[in-house]
Amino acid sequence: MKIKLYGVRGSLPTPLSGSEYREKLEKILETAHLEFKTKNGSFSVQHFLQSLDPSLLRPVGGNTTCVYVESQKGEKLIIDCGSGMRELGNDLLKEGIAKGGKIKVLVTHTHWDHIQGWPFFKPGYIPSVEIDFYSTIENLKERFDRQQNPENFPITLDEMMSKKTFTLLKRQKTVQIGDFKVTPFLLKHPGNCTGYHIEENGKSFLFCTDVEVRDEDLDEFAHLRENFGKPDMLIIDAQYSSEEADRKIGWGHTSGKMAVRCGEVLGVHKLVLTHHEPDHPDEEIIRMFNQEKGSTDLDEIVLARESDTFLL
């Protein structure tokens, strides 16, 4: 199972600002200048890039939540339709999806940052493409229709010529979706949000975007472990610092420190922290990540960046 992140921001797409780009560029040039001097003029661009600090090598990314999952047999599953879905659609076109293909889409909830990429998903306009939506939302199609009301967007949902179906899932009930066993469960978030346990060939991960976890909520993750065992990976909302989380009770998001505790309760091998705050520039996200992860027995904690790919 391959998992690729196409959007890791929360709440709002966040393009890299001009000032932040300049700051990164200055640091890269300063680092290159120092290495050039140290090596007496002998300088390899490739070696320099390989040794460059990850925070400078590529940005965290500004697109909102969209995750691509591919089975060993090549079946395609998408989780959420944030702005990262546009680039995913472009990649699928390069791979030949326009010749005819099937795509499964899981939707966690319909806050704008999790559906706004759908109207820009080019395979959705191709008659030979079949797209099956799955969610625990009874009126999911109606919500997508509203997003593309002519007052909001020039093309309606029904005018997108792909073949589309909408299937209602029940929380805590496992279903087979192609090659994947999928179990939805409730997450604590304003208006509710659905998390997903996704399994293929004995490997599994939990996707828990948009969830507010405090001390009293850790029992819910203990129950998830009872139900699913130890997942190989947890991808979880870590939008806030601990201080921000204490100021924003009821806003529906989790601190990095509490996200780490969730990973510990579940006993996962890999923890991926995502749904980054749009007001945080990359440097602040990285600083907060290093501060919040603290000391833990978890095997690996990853700061989610766009294009990160994991194999389970």
C-alpha positions as CSV (number, residue, x, y, z in Angstrom):
1,M,0.0,0.0,0.0
2,K,1.4,3.4,-1.0
3,I,0.2,6.6,0.7
4,K,1.1,10.0,-0.7
5,L,0.2,13.4,0.8
6,Y,-1.1,16.0,-1.6
7,G,-2.2,18.5,1.0
8,V,-1.1,19.0,4.6
9,R,-2.5,22.4,5.5
10,G,-5.5,23.0,7.6
11,S,-8.3,25.5,7.3
12,L,-7.1,27.5,4.3
13,P,-4.7,27.1,1.3
14,T,-1.5,28.9,2.2
15,P,0.9,29.8,-0.7
16,L,4.5,30.5,0.3
17,S,4.7,34.3,0.8
18,G,7.3,36.4,-1.0
19,S,9.0,37.3,2.2
20,E,9.2,33.7,3.4
21,Y,10.6,32.6,0.0
22,R,13.3,35.3,0.2
23,E,14.3,34.2,3.7
24,K,14.7,30.6,2.5
25,L,16.7,31.8,-0.5
26,E,19.0,33.9,1.7
27,K,19.7,30.9,4.0
28,I,20.3,28.6,1.1
29,L,22.8,31.0,-0.5
30,E,24.5,31.6,2.8
31,T,24.9,27.9,3.4
32,A,26.2,27.4,-0.2
33,H,28.7,30.2,0.2
34,L,30.0,28.7,3.4
35,E,30.4,25.3,1.8
36,F,32.1,26.8,-1.2
37,K,34.6,28.5,1.0
38,T,35.2,25.5,3.2
39,K,35.9,23.3,0.2
40,N,38.2,25.8,-1.5
41,G,36.0,26.2,-4.5
42,S,35.2,22.6,-5.0
43,F,31.4,22.5,-5.0
44,S,28.9,19.9,-6.1
45,V,25.4,21.1,-6.5
46,Q,24.0,17.6,-6.1
47,H,26.0,16.9,-3.0
48,F,25.0,20.3,-1.6
49,L,21.3,19.6,-2.1
50,Q,21.6,16.1,-0.5
51,S,23.1,17.6,2.6
52,L,20.8,20.7,2.8
53,D,18.6,21.0,5.8
54,P,15.1,19.6,4.9
55,S,13.4,22.8,6.0
56,L,15.3,24.6,3.1
57,L,15.2,21.8,0.6
58,R,11.4,21.9,0.1
59,P,8.5,23.8,1.7
60,V,6.0,22.2,4.0
61,G,3.4,22.9,1.4
62,G,0.3,25.1,1.2
63,N,-2.5,22.8,-0.1
64,T,-5.3,21.6,2.1
65,T,-6.0,18.0,2.9
66,C,-5.9,15.4,0.2
67,V,-4.3,11.9,0.5
68,Y,-3.8,9.4,-2.2
69,V,-3.7,5.7,-1.4
70,E,-2.8,3.0,-3.9
71,S,-3.1,-0.8,-3.4
72,Q,-0.5,-3.3,-4.4
73,K,-2.7,-4.0,-7.5
74,G,-2.9,-0.4,-8.4
75,E,-6.4,0.4,-7.2
76,K,-6.9,4.1,-6.4
77,L,-8.3,5.5,-3.2
78,I,-8.5,9.2,-2.3
79,I,-9.1,10.6,1.2
80,D,-10.6,14.1,1.1
81,C,-10.8,16.7,-1.6
82,G,-8.8,19.7,-0.4
83,S,-6.9,21.9,-2.8
84,G,-4.2,19.3,-3.1
85,M,-6.7,17.3,-5.2
86,R,-6.0,19.5,-8.2
87,E,-2.4,18.4,-8.4
88,L,-3.4,14.8,-7.8
89,G,-5.7,14.9,-10.7
90,N,-2.9,16.2,-12.9
91,D,-0.7,13.3,-11.9
92,L,-3.5,10.8,-12.6
93,L,-3.9,12.3,-16.0
94,K,-0.2,11.8,-16.7
95,E,-0.6,8.1,-15.7
96,G,-3.4,7.7,-18.2
97,I,-6.6,7.8,-16.1
98,A,-8.4,9.6,-19.1
99,K,-8.4,6.3,-21.0
100,G,-10.8,4.9,-18.4
101,G,-10.3,4.2,-14.7
102,K,-12.0,3.9,-11.3
103,I,-11.3,6.1,-8.3
104,K,-12.7,5.6,-4.8
105,V,-13.0,8.8,-2.6
106,L,-13.5,8.8,1.2
107,V,-14.8,12.1,2.6
108,T,-14.2,12.9,6.3
109,H,-16.4,16.0,6.4
110,T,-17.4,18.9,4.2
111,H,-15.7,21.9,5.7
112,W,-14.4,23.9,2.8
113,D,-10.8,23.0,3.2
114,H,-11.7,19.4,2.6
115,I,-13.8,19.7,-0.5
116,Q,-12.6,22.9,-2.3
117,G,-10.3,21.0,-4.6
118,W,-13.0,18.8,-6.1
119,P,-14.2,21.3,-8.8
120,F,-10.5,21.5,-10.0
121,F,-10.0,17.7,-10.2
122,K,-9.7,17.2,-14.0
123,P,-10.5,13.5,-14.1
124,G,-13.9,14.5,-12.7
125,Y,-14.7,16.0,-16.1
126,I,-13.9,12.9,-18.1
127,P,-16.8,10.6,-19.1
128,S,-14.7,7.5,-19.1
129,V,-13.7,7.9,-15.4
130,E,-15.8,6.4,-12.7
131,I,-15.7,8.1,-9.3
132,D,-17.3,6.5,-6.2
133,F,-17.7,8.6,-3.1
134,Y,-18.0,7.1,0.3
135,S,-18.9,8.9,3.6
136,T,-21.0,8.8,6.7
137,I,-22.9,11.9,5.5
138,E,-26.4,11.2,4.3
139,N,-26.7,14.3,2.0
140,L,-23.1,14.3,0.7
141,K,-24.1,14.8,-3.0
142,E,-26.4,17.8,-1.9
143,R,-23.4,19.4,-0.1
144,F,-21.2,19.0,-3.2
145,D,-24.0,20.4,-5.3
146,R,-24.2,23.5,-3.1
147,Q,-20.5,24.1,-3.5
148,Q,-21.0,24.2,-7.2
149,N,-24.2,26.3,-7.3
150,P,-23.8,28.8,-10.1
151,E,-23.5,31.5,-7.6
152,N,-20.3,29.9,-6.3
153,F,-18.8,28.1,-9.4
154,P,-19.5,28.2,-13.1
155,I,-19.9,24.4,-13.6
156,T,-22.4,22.4,-11.6
157,L,-21.6,18.9,-10.2
158,D,-23.8,17.2,-12.7
159,E,-22.1,19.0,-15.6
160,M,-18.8,17.3,-14.6
161,M,-19.1,14.3,-17.0
162,S,-17.4,11.6,-15.0
163,K,-19.7,8.7,-13.7
164,K,-20.3,9.4,-10.0
165,T,-21.9,7.4,-7.3
166,F,-22.5,8.2,-3.6
167,T,-22.5,5.4,-1.0
168,L,-23.4,5.9,2.7
169,L,-21.2,4.2,5.3
170,K,-22.0,3.4,8.9
171,R,-19.5,4.2,11.6
172,Q,-17.8,1.2,13.2
173,K,-19.0,-1.0,10.3
174,T,-16.1,-2.4,8.2
175,V,-16.7,-2.5,4.4
176,Q,-14.6,-3.8,1.6
177,I,-13.9,-1.0,-0.9
178,G,-11.9,-2.6,-3.7
179,D,-8.6,-3.9,-2.3
180,F,-9.1,-2.0,1.0
181,K,-10.9,-2.9,4.2
182,V,-12.3,0.5,5.5
183,T,-13.8,1.2,8.9
184,P,-15.1,4.7,9.6
185,F,-15.3,6.1,13.2
186,L,-16.4,9.3,14.8
187,L,-13.9,12.1,15.5
188,K,-14.5,15.0,17.9
189,H,-14.8,18.1,15.7
190,P,-17.5,20.9,15.3
191,G,-20.1,19.4,13.0
192,N,-18.5,16.0,13.4
193,C,-15.8,14.4,11.3
194,T,-15.1,10.8,10.3
195,G,-11.8,9.1,10.8
196,Y,-10.9,6.0,8.8
197,H,-9.0,2.8,9.5
198,I,-7.7,1.5,6.2
199,E,-6.2,-2.0,5.8
200,E,-4.7,-4.0,2.9
201,N,-2.9,-7.3,3.2
202,G,-2.4,-7.0,7.0
203,K,-1.0,-3.5,6.9
204,S,-3.1,-0.6,8.1
205,F,-3.1,3.1,9.0
206,L,-5.5,5.5,10.8
207,F,-6.4,8.8,9.2
208,C,-7.6,11.3,11.9
209,T,-7.8,14.7,10.4
210,D,-9.7,17.5,12.1
211,V,-10.0,16.1,15.6
212,E,-9.7,17.8,19.0
213,V,-8.0,15.6,21.5
214,R,-7.5,16.5,25.1
215,D,-6.6,14.4,28.1
216,E,-10.2,13.2,28.6
217,D,-10.4,12.1,25.0
218,L,-7.4,9.6,25.1
219,D,-9.7,6.8,26.1
220,E,-11.3,7.0,22.6
221,F,-7.9,6.2,21.1
222,A,-7.5,3.3,23.6
223,H,-10.8,2.0,22.2
224,L,-9.5,2.3,18.7
225,R,-6.5,0.2,19.6
226,E,-8.9,-2.4,21.1
227,N,-10.9,-2.5,17.9
228,F,-8.0,-2.4,15.4
229,G,-4.9,-3.6,17.2
230,K,-1.7,-1.6,16.6
231,P,-1.9,0.2,13.2
232,D,1.3,0.6,11.4
233,M,0.8,4.3,11.0
234,L,-1.3,7.2,12.3
235,I,-1.8,10.4,10.3
236,I,-3.3,12.9,12.7
237,D,-4.3,16.6,13.1
238,A,-1.6,18.5,15.0
239,Q,-2.5,22.1,14.0
240,Y,-1.7,23.8,17.3
241,S,1.0,24.2,19.8
242,S,0.0,23.2,23.4
243,E,-0.4,26.9,24.3
244,E,-2.7,27.5,21.2
245,A,-4.7,24.4,22.0
246,D,-5.4,25.7,25.5
247,R,-6.6,29.0,24.1
248,K,-8.8,27.4,21.4
249,I,-10.8,24.8,23.2
250,G,-13.8,23.8,21.1
251,W,-12.1,24.8,17.8
252,G,-11.7,21.2,16.7
253,H,-7.9,20.7,16.5
254,T,-5.1,19.1,18.4
255,S,-1.7,20.1,19.8
256,G,1.4,18.3,18.6
257,K,2.1,17.1,22.1
258,M,-1.4,15.5,22.4
259,A,-1.1,14.0,18.9
260,V,2.1,12.2,20.1
261,R,0.2,10.9,23.1
262,C,-2.4,9.5,20.7
263,G,0.3,7.7,18.8
264,E,1.7,6.3,22.0
265,V,-1.7,5.0,23.1
266,L,-2.2,3.3,19.8
267,G,1.4,2.0,19.7
268,V,2.0,2.9,16.1
269,H,5.3,2.5,14.4
270,K,5.0,5.7,12.5
271,L,3.3,8.9,13.5
272,V,2.6,11.6,10.9
273,L,1.6,15.1,12.1
274,T,-0.5,17.1,9.6
275,H,-3.2,19.8,9.1
276,H,-0.8,22.6,9.7
277,E,-2.0,26.0,10.9
278,P,-2.2,28.5,7.9
279,D,-0.9,31.3,10.1
280,H,2.3,29.4,10.8
281,P,5.2,29.9,8.3
282,D,7.4,26.8,7.7
283,E,10.0,27.8,10.3
284,E,7.3,28.1,13.0
285,I,5.8,24.7,12.0
286,I,9.2,23.1,12.2
287,R,10.1,24.8,15.5
288,M,6.7,23.8,17.0
289,F,7.2,20.2,15.7
290,N,10.6,19.9,17.5
291,Q,9.2,21.4,20.7
292,E,5.9,19.4,20.8
293,K,7.2,15.9,19.9
294,G,9.3,15.9,23.1
295,S,10.7,12.5,24.4
296,T,8.8,9.4,23.2
297,D,9.3,5.7,22.6
298,L,7.6,5.9,19.2
299,D,9.8,4.6,16.4
300,E,9.3,7.5,14.1
301,I,7.5,10.9,14.1
302,V,7.2,12.7,10.8
303,L,6.3,16.3,10.1
304,A,3.9,16.0,7.1
305,R,5.1,17.7,3.9
306,E,3.4,17.7,0.5
307,S,4.6,14.8,-1.6
308,D,5.6,12.7,1.3
309,T,5.2,9.1,0.4
310,F,4.9,6.1,2.7
311,L,4.9,2.4,1.9
312,L,3.2,-0.1,4.2
